[in-house]
Amino acid sequence: MTSVLLTPTRNVVVTAAVKEHRWVMKDVPGLKQEPFTAALRNHVSKIEFVLSAFRYPLPDRNFMVEWKDVTSTLLTDEYFGLQYTKDNVWLNDEVNNNVKNVNGQMAKAKAIFNYIRDNFKCMSHSQIYSSTSLKEVVKNKSGGVTNINLLLVAMLRKIGISAEPLMLSTSVRQQSKGKNITWMPAGRS
């Protein structure tokens, strides 16, 4: 296979050997919709290919990331990790008002959880990054799902409880129709 790659500064001719592969499945049982199956396409046997990298003559670029890279990016992001890892001194009064007459870490954690559940309105149920600062969330008593959960993590940390956010995708969300998350690292663990 020969391709001509046009760039603003030069023309590059690329010649590559191409191999064709064919995969066949035999005696595959039929697939039918079952109760509690949100998306039938998640149960179809298939092979998916993912572009892992560009190499010469293009500038080298790796598309395969590892979970540690995703974690590092999220934890240092202004709209995710830095929201709850900052000192958030302004949150001290809010936390102290909710745990002042409560004894024991579990009871304090429950008091903070109940405070957030009963006093904050979730305005968006599908977001990864925070849409506003935690200070704004407390001021407005509302925010997206990420904002409210990061507020919970920040408040639990204020009382000395080790807390970390957890990101997950459920297969019954209406907008995804059961589709798995597509931004997750592929091919490496």
C-alpha positions in Angstrom: 0.0 0.0 0.0 1.4 3.4 -0.9 0.0 6.7 0.5 1.0 10.3 0.0 0.9 12.3 3.1 0.7 16.1 2.5 2.0 18.4 5.2 2.3 22.2 5.1 6.1 22.0 4.7 6.7 18.8 2.7 5.2 15.8 0.9 6.0 12.4 2.3 5.4 9.1 0.5 4.7 6.2 2.8 4.9 2.6 1.7 3.6 -0.1 4.1 3.1 -3.8 4.0 -0.5 -4.7 4.6 -1.7 -8.0 6.0 -5.3 -9.0 5.9 -6.7 -11.1 8.6 -10.1 -12.8 8.8 -11.7 -14.1 12.0 -14.7 -16.4 11.9 -17.0 -17.6 14.6 -18.9 -20.9 14.2 -21.9 -22.3 15.9 -22.7 -19.1 17.8 -26.0 -19.3 19.7 -28.6 -16.8 19.0 -28.8 -13.6 21.0 -32.1 -12.3 22.3 -33.3 -9.5 24.5 -33.6 -10.6 28.1 -35.1 -8.9 31.2 -32.5 -6.6 32.8 -30.4 -6.4 29.6 -29.9 -2.7 29.1 -28.0 -3.0 25.8 -27.9 -6.1 23.7 -24.8 -4.8 21.9 -22.7 -5.2 25.0 -23.3 -9.0 24.8 -22.3 -9.5 21.2 -19.0 -11.3 20.8 -16.6 -9.1 18.8 -13.1 -7.9 18.3 -12.4 -4.2 18.5 -9.2 -2.6 17.3 -7.7 0.5 18.9 -5.2 2.8 17.4 -2.2 2.6 19.8 0.2 5.1 18.2 1.5 7.1 15.3 5.1 6.6 14.3 7.5 8.0 11.7 7.0 9.8 9.3 4.3 11.4 11.5 5.4 12.9 14.8 5.4 10.0 17.4 2.2 10.1 19.4 1.1 7.3 21.8 -2.7 7.0 22.3 -2.5 4.1 24.8 -2.5 5.4 28.4 -2.4 3.5 31.6 -4.7 4.0 34.6 -1.9 5.5 36.6 -1.7 8.2 33.9 -5.4 8.9 34.1 -5.3 9.0 37.9 -2.4 11.5 37.8 -4.2 13.7 35.3 -7.4 13.7 37.4 -5.6 14.3 40.7 -3.8 17.4 39.4 -6.7 18.8 37.5 -8.1 22.1 38.7 -11.7 20.9 38.1 -11.3 17.5 39.8 -8.5 16.5 42.2 -7.4 20.0 43.3 -11.0 20.7 44.3 -10.8 18.4 47.3 -7.0 18.1 47.9 -6.7 21.9 48.6 -6.8 23.0 52.2 -10.3 24.6 51.8 -10.0 26.5 55.0 -13.3 28.2 54.3 -15.0 24.8 54.8 -14.0 24.5 58.5 -17.1 26.2 59.8 -19.4 24.2 57.6 -17.9 21.0 58.8 -17.7 22.0 62.4 -21.4 23.1 62.5 -22.4 19.6 61.3 -20.3 17.5 63.7 -20.0 19.7 66.8 -22.2 17.5 69.1 -21.4 14.2 67.4 -19.0 11.6 68.8 -17.1 8.9 66.8 -15.8 9.0 63.2 -18.7 6.8 61.8 -21.3 9.1 63.4 -19.5 12.2 62.1 -19.3 10.7 58.6 -23.0 9.9 58.7 -23.8 13.4 59.9 -21.8 15.0 57.0 -23.4 12.6 54.4 -26.9 13.4 55.7 -26.2 17.1 55.6 -25.1 16.9 52.0 -28.0 14.6 51.0 -30.6 16.8 52.7 -29.3 20.2 51.8 -27.8 20.1 48.3 -29.6 19.6 45.0 -27.9 17.7 42.2 -28.4 19.5 39.0 -26.5 17.2 36.6 -26.0 13.4 36.8 -23.4 12.9 34.1 -20.2 14.7 34.4 -16.6 13.8 35.1 -15.1 17.2 36.0 -16.4 19.8 38.4 -18.4 22.6 36.8 -17.7 25.1 39.5 -15.7 25.6 42.7 -16.8 23.8 45.9 -17.2 27.2 47.5 -19.9 28.0 44.9 -21.6 24.7 45.5 -21.8 25.4 49.3 -23.0 29.0 48.6 -25.7 27.9 46.1 -26.6 24.6 47.8 -26.5 22.9 44.4 -24.1 21.5 41.8 -23.4 18.7 39.5 -22.9 15.1 40.6 -19.1 15.6 40.6 -19.3 18.8 42.6 -21.4 17.3 45.3 -19.4 14.1 45.6 -16.1 16.1 45.7 -17.6 18.2 48.5 -18.4 15.1 50.4 -14.8 13.9 50.0 -13.5 17.3 51.1 -15.7 17.4 54.2 -14.8 13.9 55.2 -11.1 14.7 54.9 -11.7 17.7 57.1 -12.7 15.4 60.0 -9.7 13.1 59.4 -11.5 10.4 57.4 -9.5 9.0 54.5 -11.7 9.6 51.5 -11.1 9.3 47.8 -13.5 9.8 44.9 -14.5 6.8 42.8 -15.6 7.0 39.2 -17.8 4.4 37.6 -20.3 3.9 34.8 -23.5 2.1 35.1 -25.0 0.1 32.3 -28.5 1.4 32.7 -28.0 5.1 32.2 -30.6 6.2 29.7 -28.3 8.4 27.7 -25.7 5.7 27.2 -28.2 2.9 26.6 -25.8 0.5 28.4 -22.7 1.5 26.4 -19.4 1.0 28.2 -17.3 4.0 29.0 -15.1 4.9 25.9 -12.5 7.1 27.5 -10.9 4.3 29.6 -7.4 3.2 28.9 -7.3 0.3 26.5 -4.9 -2.6 26.2 -2.8 -2.1 29.3 -3.4 -2.6 33.0 
